[in-house]
Amino acid sequence: MALDLNQQPQPQNTSTDPRIVHARALKSSQADRSIYNNLITNYSKSNLLSYSLRLFNHIPSPNIVSWTALISAHSNSPLSLNIFLSMLRHPTLSFLPNQRTLASLFKTCASLSHAFLFGLSLHSLSLKLSLHDKPFCGSALVHFYSRFRSPDNAKKVFDEIRERDVVCYGAMIVGFAQNSRLVDSLSVFADMRSADVGSTMYCVSGALRAAAELAAMEQCRVIHGHAVVSGLDRNVIIGTGLIDGYGKAGIVSDARRVFDENLSVLNSIAWNAMMAGYAQQGDQSTVLELFHLLEMRGFAPDEYSFLAVLTALCNAGLAGESEKWIERMKVRYKLEPGLEHYTCLISAMGRAGRLEDAQRIAMAMPFEPDAAVWRALLSFSAIHGKADMASKMGKRLIDINPYDDSAYVIVANVLSGVGRWDEVAEVRKVMKDRRVRKEGGRSWIEVKGKVHVFLAGDRMHERTEDIYTKLAELMEECERLGYVPVWDEMLHNVGDREKREALWYHSEKLALAFGLVSGAPRGKTLRIVKNLRICRDCHESFKYISRVVEREIVVRDVNRYHRFLNGSCTCGDLW
């Protein structure tokens, strides 16, 4: 069949074709400008943008509603900005933009990477017109600043809005979540609930995103309850967010409950989220079971389905199975593995001690190895005591990011472990010359619905004295059980006393001590999240502390989940 290059796009639904309404309007003697303004909007909704522009050009005296309708119709393209400039330059202009005009323009600027300065000019205009504090304009401006990674400016705009509606709150909740201001996002969500302005799927999904990244179990449950009361719990996006949130909080049983309750309406994204929750725990059998059920339900596995499988196999240390699934992905499912899939395979091999095979795959895969690949090879080279390989992998990682402090520290400690002190001195010199500083550890724990954040050596918390007293007690009891500090991840240029104190006051230990002094019920699992990889000493001490306090401790670090119970960890001391 020949392709007609002049064929016009067709509307989604011919029964509401705006061209029919337009034809009737042309025949009617009573058609006025408001009908044509509505037609411009309807043409854009029906994917007939060329008609909307043609119609606008035939309106004798377009008013601000006409111009705003045309600007909104093209809000997903730079043409919207050009139309606005044409409006300002129009010789018959006798009106000013309203808040809906500016809101559409802010939406356009947020979608264009090069339109930040234009957006700033629009913000200035909104101030001159006293529109910046109106809900419609203000919420769009919050979204604009959030998309350009300026959450503080977004919050300033939000605070200036006089009568905030649910759209304003939603923009700020999602804006903070997108910019990793997770506690702030949940705080705004709490304010929204207190203001009793209602709720939307957009607000709840944004709050769930923040709770998921924080692994904040209690916040997930609060948001879940709010969704039930608001009648949003059966929404597929909210359901998927709850599965993701509970899964990242390590409560896969709650995630599975939501999954089973909504099974009839869930899509493949929700299935992937459920598999990812199990994968983070290293539960490869359940992930594989869900993978097969996914196919039985008629869904086609995608790259995220395979990523969940490979993550589970990696965390379980099954290198051989990982190789088979990479091959199965390519041959049976005709999907090309991505960089993240290969990173899982390389990590699984490194965990199993197959370092040469892992390096071979890194060099042969159809992607340029990124920092995550070299960091995985560096970490496992260090774990298996391969100093030469660790040195090579560290150099490759530093070539990509000369300011990656972990690369210098790991290489220096591996070399010092085999007595190669001249090379250790050289690594330290390079680190000093480049002014590389070790990234500060940050951990958080949720207690009674509130997230408490700790830094290494933190003394800002209101219960600092109790925390440090409890921590000293714990470490003494651990030492009586046989705990010996692990020094090898510290630079070896400080005395034993300084080393001991530095190890004791890591952020995850402070968070743990606070969880114990805060009155958590006996036997309740303590859940901690850390922004970096948990160090070997904290890992070792947590195994002893789980015996001392007789309760489970769950730590989610940047790599995986660690479940400490009765003196052991589910990671098998490889992470």
Order of alpha helices (4+ residues) and beta strands (2+ residues): alpha-alpha-alpha-alpha-alpha-alpha-alpha-alpha-alpha-alpha-alpha-alpha-alpha-alpha-alpha-alpha-alpha-alpha-alpha-alpha-alpha-alpha-alpha-alpha-alpha-beta-beta-alpha-alpha-alpha-beta-alpha-beta-beta-beta
